[in-house]
Amino acid sequence: MTLSNEQIFAAMDILKGIQHPMTKIKDLKNVHNPSLCSGRNCVIHNPSDNHMKDWPLNWRDDRKIMERICEHGVGHPDRDELTYQDSRGNFSVGIHGCDGCCRA
């Protein structure tokens, strides 16, 4: 896995306890209309209740997925993102460099 400088710096900030601007939902631009995810969980509009839901968000432009950054700075695909991608037949989205935090 190759990380951009922006991702590396964001992960370092997270480890230092600094909330990086790209991790805040309110700052996201060009997201889908809430009507498109009505009635189901959505990483942006209706996150499911899981142990990762409060972890900082990171948009992976290289993979076109939303991930959550654990306390160790590792990006884990968001669970609602995985469900959505699976529904579209994109089953490889869950593959990532994992430290085990997403399995709890």
Order of alpha helices (4+ residues) and beta strands (2+ residues): alpha-beta-beta-beta-alpha
